[in-house]
Amino acid sequence: MDRDRFAGISCSVARAAGVVGDPWALLVLRDLYLGLTKYDELRRDLGVATNVLADRLNRLVTAGLVTREAYRDAPVRHEYRLTEAGHDLYGVVVALMAWGDRHLAPDGPPMLLVHAGCGEVTVPTVVCDTCGGPLTDDTVTVRPGPGGRHAPGTAVIAERLAASA
């Protein structure tokens, strides 16, 4: 699939999906959040073909989510570190994990998240940055933003937003 075509859609969901909308990319990010940074660790943990892992790491590096640094010269070995943009995706990945735990884990969550601030097991939630109330499809409305436009991938949405403005 040509993920680059999503970059031209005037929608942040489409653009983000073009970068991380692949299960292997999300699992690589998950492993980086868990402290696995070396190519060999990632390959061993994920059990993914080397060409697939190399491609996903290259995409994450190109997208500015991850940096690649050699830690050994002979033979060359690399480790991967999250950039600020990569760290900023943490909430997205754990929110996806929470959804999977709720709907796709009949034996219970494979991992529990413990908040360092209070020491308690936590479930990620998306809340309003102003009042702290939960953000759900029932509690949020949308309006046109400065970067919105009528274009492929947003034609009907743009019309509806314009009509509601």
N, C-alpha and C positions, 0 to 999 in steps of 0.2 A: 504494500500500500504506500502511496506517495503522501507522506505526512506533511511535506512542505506546502502542499496546496492549502492547508488550513491557515497558514500564516497570512494569507490575503483576505480572509474572512473577517469582517468587522465585528468580531465577537471574541471576548477574552476566553470563553469556555473553549471555543474552536481552536484558538491559538495555543492554549495550554494543552489541550488534548493532542494537538499535533506534536508537542514535545514529549509529553509523558503518558499519552493514551495507549500504552502498550504494557501488557502485564509484566514483561521482563524488565522494562525500564522502572516500573513501580517497585518490583522486587529488588532491583539493584539499589534503588534509593532506600528501601527498608533496611537492607543489609548495611548500607553506609551509616544510617542513623543508629544502628546497633553496634557500630564500631568496627565492622569489617572494612578494611581499606585496601588490602592487597588483592591484585588480580587473582592469584591462586586461591585465596580465601573465598572470594566471591564465586569463582568457578566451582570450587568444591561444595560450598553451601548450596548453591542454586542447582547444581547438576545440569547446567545448560551447556549446549555446544559452544565451543570456543569462538566460532565465527559469530554466533548470535550475541554472546557476551561482549565481544570486541565491538560489534556494531552498536549495541545499546550504550556502551561506555563512550564510544566516539560521539554518538548523538547527544549524550548528556554533557560532554565536554564542549561540543560545538554550541550547544544551547546556553552555555554559561552556568550550568548547575553544578558542575564538578570540574576540578582541576586534576591533571595527571602529572605526577612527578616521579622521575626515576629514583629508586632507592638503592639500586645495584647496577653495576655496569657490565659485568661479564658473568652470565648473560644478563642483558638488560631486563630489569624487573620494575614494574610500576606500582605505585599506590595511588589511590584516588581519594580526594578530599572534597567535601561539600563547600560550595561557595555560599555567599549570603543568599543568593537566589535559591540555591539548593536547600539551605536551612529553612527558608521561608515556605517551602512545600511540606514541611513536617506536619502541620495541622491538617493539610489535605490528605496525606497518607494515613494518619491515624484516624481521621474521620471515616475514610474508606474502610479501614480495619474495623472500626466500631460497627459500621453497617454490616460487614461480613460476619462479625461476631454475633450480631443480633439475628441475622436472617440465614446464614449459611454455615453455622457451627453447631450442629445438633448435640455434640458432646461438650460444648462450652468453648470459651475462647482459648486459642492456642497460647496466647501471651496475655499477661495482665500488665497494665500501665500503672506505675506507682508515681504519684506526684511528689517531687523532691521537697516542695514547700511545706507539705503537711504530712507526708508519709503514708497517705491513704491511696488505695486502689481507685482509679478514676476512669470514667468513660468520657471520651472526647465529645464535646458539644459545640455547636456553632452559636455564638451569642452576639448581640448588638454591642459594638464597642462603646456606645454611649451609655445605655441603660442596663446592659447585662441580660436583657430578656432574650429568650431563645429565638433564633431565626428559623422559621419554617415556611413552607409554601403558603400557609394560611396567615402568617403574621407579617409578610413582606409584600410591598408593592414596588413596581419599578417605574422609572421615568427616563426619558432620553438623556443620555450622557453626551459630553462634548465629542467623544470619539465615535459615536454611533452614526451609521449611515445606511441607506437603502442599497444593498449589494447582495451578490450571491451568498447564500448562507444565512442572510438576515432579512430577506425581502418582506416576508409577512410580519415578522416581529417589528421591523422598523415602521411599517404601516400602522400596526396596532399601538405602538408607543407614540407615534405622531398624533394619532386620533385621541389618545388619552391625555395628551399634554395641554 
